[in-house]
């Protein structure tokens, strides 16, 4: 018996940091969307091995996929030790929840393989023990995500559009970014409620006007310059709006038509290797 599952990348339409909590973590408020940029996971009962098409992913239990499998077995008392192969296409260390999405795919797959019939919210509760982005990745689509990431509320989907995604070739440390944030000094914040209402109205331009990520304001100057340059190129070539996703460095723009999106991707592709034209799922 083996099973294949798709793991979908996520993007942040917005990211706000509300407060630093007593436990040292931060309360976040984010609107997230899943896109059709995917990893493919193959799960087979075995000895707990990890393999990928890349050479530099963690291939032991530090990989979130095996952590998710262990968490599922612990929570349900069901399931075997699995060999997991990941055909990886979501860029790593990109602010697109690639590892968390893989973990969520494992939970969904094991729920089917072992007929445990857990609801998405029950799977999300297991996912919360694996990583902050895993609950959202279990639920997917378009959602309001709060707390550390464990509170996921499905909302109206992002209207049909094309999304040009560009990942510049440098990693950004999420803990370091959080360390640079002074919540009391955040002066510009996303209009989260306005964004949710624009989604409810199916207003793509209204959504695009409200794209905002407070992490952009605390980037190192050299990283901020690159992010701003990519955003400017996206908008120059027809994006309705552009923003950095998560803790970066990935930047994306929303487009109404495919031709314009592909032209923008072509221009960025002359400078960057990881450029994709995607759609929301």
C-alpha positions as CSV (number, residue, x, y, z in Angstrom):
1,X,0.0,0.0,0.0
2,X,1.3,3.4,-0.9
3,X,-0.3,6.8,-1.4
4,X,0.6,10.0,-3.3
5,X,-0.4,13.4,-2.0
6,X,0.1,16.9,-3.3
7,X,1.4,19.6,-1.0
8,X,0.4,23.2,-1.9
9,X,2.5,26.3,-1.4
10,X,1.0,29.1,0.6
11,X,1.3,32.9,0.1
12,X,0.5,35.7,2.6
13,X,-1.9,38.3,1.3
14,X,-1.3,40.0,4.6
15,X,0.8,39.6,7.7
16,X,0.3,41.5,10.9
17,X,2.0,41.1,14.3
18,X,-0.4,42.1,17.1
19,X,1.6,41.5,20.2
20,X,4.5,39.6,21.8
21,X,3.2,37.0,24.2
22,X,4.4,36.0,27.6
23,X,5.7,32.8,26.2
24,X,8.0,34.7,23.8
25,X,6.0,33.9,20.7
26,X,4.0,36.5,18.8
27,X,0.2,36.8,18.1
28,X,-0.2,37.1,14.4
29,X,-3.1,37.9,12.1
30,X,-2.7,36.8,8.5
31,X,-4.7,36.1,5.4
32,X,-3.2,33.2,3.5
33,X,-4.0,31.6,0.2
34,X,-2.9,28.2,-1.3
35,X,-1.5,28.1,-4.9
36,X,-1.0,25.4,-7.5
37,X,2.8,25.2,-6.9
38,X,3.2,21.8,-5.4
39,X,5.4,19.1,-3.9
40,X,4.4,15.5,-4.5
41,X,4.8,13.1,-1.5
42,X,4.8,9.3,-1.8
43,X,4.2,7.4,1.4
44,X,5.0,3.7,1.8
45,X,5.0,1.6,4.9
46,X,8.7,1.0,5.7
47,X,11.5,2.0,8.1
48,X,11.0,5.8,8.5
49,X,13.3,6.8,5.7
50,X,13.2,10.2,4.0
51,X,14.2,10.8,0.4
52,X,13.8,13.8,-1.9
53,X,14.8,14.9,-5.4
54,X,17.1,17.5,-3.7
55,X,20.3,16.9,-1.9
56,X,20.1,19.5,0.8
57,X,16.8,18.9,2.6
58,X,16.9,17.4,6.1
59,X,16.5,13.7,5.4
60,X,15.9,12.5,9.0
61,X,13.3,13.2,11.7
62,X,14.1,16.9,11.6
63,X,12.1,16.9,8.4
64,X,8.6,18.1,9.2
65,X,7.1,15.3,7.1
66,X,8.4,12.6,9.4
67,X,7.5,14.7,12.5
68,X,4.0,14.9,11.2
69,X,3.8,11.1,10.7
70,X,5.1,10.6,14.3
71,X,2.6,13.1,15.6
72,X,-0.3,11.3,13.8
73,X,0.7,8.0,15.2
74,X,1.0,9.5,18.7
75,X,-2.4,11.3,18.5
76,X,-4.4,8.4,17.0
77,X,-2.7,5.2,18.0
78,X,-3.0,4.3,14.3
79,X,-0.6,4.0,11.4
80,X,2.7,2.4,10.6
81,X,6.2,3.8,10.3
82,X,6.5,5.2,6.8
83,X,9.1,5.8,4.1
84,X,8.4,9.2,2.6
85,X,9.7,10.5,-0.7
86,X,9.2,14.2,-1.5
87,X,9.4,15.4,-5.1
88,X,10.2,19.0,-4.2
89,X,9.1,22.0,-6.3
90,X,8.2,24.5,-3.7
91,X,11.3,26.6,-3.0
92,X,12.8,26.0,0.5
93,X,13.4,28.8,3.0
94,X,11.1,31.0,1.0
95,X,8.2,32.1,3.1
96,X,5.9,29.7,1.3
97,X,5.5,27.0,4.0
98,X,7.0,24.3,1.9
99,X,8.0,22.1,4.8
100,X,4.7,22.8,6.6
101,X,2.7,22.0,3.5
102,X,4.6,18.6,3.2
103,X,3.7,17.9,6.9
104,X,0.0,18.7,6.2
105,X,0.0,16.4,3.2
106,X,1.3,13.6,5.4
107,X,-1.5,14.1,7.9
108,X,-4.1,14.1,5.2
109,X,-2.6,11.0,3.5
110,X,-2.4,9.1,6.8
111,X,-6.0,10.0,7.6
112,X,-7.0,8.3,4.4
113,X,-4.6,5.4,4.6
114,X,-5.7,4.4,8.1
115,X,-9.4,5.3,7.8
116,X,-9.3,7.5,10.9
117,X,-11.9,9.9,9.5
118,X,-10.5,13.0,11.3
119,X,-12.0,16.3,10.3
120,X,-9.7,19.0,8.8
121,X,-9.8,20.9,12.2
122,X,-8.9,17.7,14.1
123,X,-5.9,17.2,11.7
124,X,-5.0,20.9,12.2
125,X,-4.8,20.3,15.9
126,X,-2.3,17.5,15.4
127,X,-0.5,19.8,12.9
128,X,-0.1,22.5,15.5
129,X,2.2,20.3,17.5
130,X,4.5,20.0,14.4
131,X,4.8,23.6,13.2
132,X,3.0,27.0,13.3
133,X,2.1,26.9,9.6
134,X,0.9,23.3,9.5
135,X,-2.7,23.9,10.7
136,X,-3.3,26.4,7.8
137,X,-1.7,24.0,5.3
138,X,-4.1,21.2,6.5
139,X,-7.2,23.5,5.9
140,X,-5.8,25.3,2.8
141,X,-7.6,27.5,0.3
142,X,-8.1,31.1,1.6
143,X,-8.1,31.6,5.3
144,X,-7.7,34.1,8.2
145,X,-5.0,32.7,10.4
146,X,-4.5,34.0,14.0
147,X,-2.5,33.3,17.2
148,X,0.8,31.5,16.5
149,X,-1.0,30.0,13.4
150,X,-3.2,27.5,15.2
151,X,-6.5,29.4,14.7
152,X,-7.6,29.0,11.1
153,X,-10.9,30.4,9.8
154,X,-11.8,29.6,6.2
155,X,-13.0,32.8,4.3
156,X,-14.1,33.7,0.8
157,X,-11.6,32.5,-1.8
158,X,-9.2,34.7,-3.7
159,X,-11.0,35.5,-7.0
160,X,-9.6,33.8,-10.1
161,X,-6.3,35.4,-11.1
162,X,-2.7,34.8,-12.0
163,X,0.0,35.1,-9.5
164,X,3.7,35.7,-10.4
165,X,5.9,34.4,-7.7
166,X,9.6,35.3,-7.5
167,X,12.1,34.0,-4.9
168,X,15.4,35.9,-4.8
169,X,18.5,33.7,-4.0
170,X,19.0,34.4,-0.3
171,X,17.5,33.0,2.8
172,X,16.0,35.2,5.6
173,X,16.0,33.9,9.2
174,X,12.5,34.0,10.6
175,X,13.7,34.2,14.2
176,X,16.0,37.1,13.4
177,X,13.2,38.9,11.7
178,X,10.9,38.5,14.7
179,X,13.9,39.7,16.9
180,X,13.9,42.9,14.9
181,X,10.2,43.6,15.4
182,X,9.2,46.1,18.0
183,X,5.4,45.7,18.1
184,X,4.9,49.1,19.7
185,X,6.8,50.8,16.8
186,X,4.7,49.3,14.0
187,X,3.0,52.3,12.4
188,X,1.7,50.8,9.2
189,X,-0.5,47.7,9.4
190,X,-2.6,45.7,6.9
191,X,-6.3,46.5,6.7
192,X,-7.2,42.9,7.5
193,X,-10.9,43.4,7.8
194,X,-11.0,45.4,4.6
195,X,-9.1,42.6,2.9
196,X,-11.6,40.0,4.1
197,X,-14.5,42.2,2.9
198,X,-12.8,42.6,-0.5
199,X,-12.5,38.8,-0.7
200,X,-16.2,38.4,0.2
201,X,-17.1,40.9,-2.6
202,X,-14.9,39.0,-5.1
203,X,-13.0,42.3,-5.6
204,X,-9.6,41.4,-6.9
205,X,-8.4,45.1,-7.2
206,X,-9.6,45.7,-3.6
207,X,-7.6,42.7,-2.5
208,X,-4.5,43.9,-4.4
209,X,-4.7,47.3,-2.8
210,X,-4.6,45.8,0.6
211,X,-1.6,43.5,0.3
212,X,0.7,44.3,3.2
213,X,3.3,42.5,5.3
214,X,4.8,44.2,8.3
215,X,8.0,42.1,8.0
216,X,9.0,44.2,5.0
217,X,9.6,47.2,7.3
218,X,12.3,45.3,9.4
219,X,14.2,43.7,6.6
220,X,18.0,44.3,6.4
221,X,18.5,47.2,3.9
222,X,20.1,44.9,1.2
223,X,17.2,42.5,1.4
224,X,14.6,45.3,1.5
225,X,16.2,46.8,-1.7
226,X,15.8,43.5,-3.6
227,X,12.2,43.0,-2.4
228,X,11.3,46.5,-3.4
229,X,12.9,46.1,-6.8
230,X,10.9,42.9,-7.5
231,X,7.7,44.6,-6.3
232,X,8.4,47.5,-8.6
233,X,9.0,45.2,-11.6
234,X,5.9,43.3,-11.0
235,X,3.8,46.5,-10.8
236,X,5.6,48.0,-13.8
237,X,4.6,45.0,-15.8
238,X,0.9,45.1,-14.8
239,X,0.5,43.6,-11.3
240,X,-2.6,45.0,-9.5
241,X,-0.5,44.8,-6.3
242,X,2.6,43.1,-4.9
243,X,3.9,42.0,-1.5
244,X,6.5,39.8,0.2
245,X,5.1,36.5,1.5
246,X,5.7,35.4,5.1
247,X,9.2,36.0,6.4
248,X,10.4,36.2,2.8
249,X,12.2,36.5,0.7
250,X,9.6,35.4,-1.9
251,X,7.6,38.3,-3.5
252,X,4.5,37.9,-5.6
253,X,2.1,40.0,-7.7
254,X,-1.6,39.5,-8.6
255,X,-2.6,39.7,-12.3
256,X,-6.0,39.7,-14.0
257,X,-4.9,38.0,-17.2
258,X,-2.4,35.3,-18.0
259,X,-0.6,37.0,-20.8
260,X,0.4,40.0,-18.7
261,X,1.5,37.6,-15.9
262,X,3.7,35.6,-18.2
263,X,5.3,38.7,-19.6
264,X,6.2,39.8,-16.1
265,X,7.5,36.4,-15.2
266,X,9.7,36.4,-18.4
267,X,11.2,39.7,-17.4
268,X,12.0,38.6,-13.8
269,X,13.2,35.2,-15.1
270,X,16.1,37.0,-16.8
271,X,17.4,37.9,-13.4
272,X,16.0,35.2,-11.0
273,X,15.9,31.4,-11.3
274,X,12.9,30.8,-9.1
275,X,10.0,32.5,-11.0
276,X,6.6,30.9,-11.3
277,X,3.2,31.7,-12.7
278,X,0.5,30.2,-10.4
279,X,-3.2,30.3,-9.7
280,X,-5.0,30.1,-6.4
281,X,-6.5,26.8,-5.3
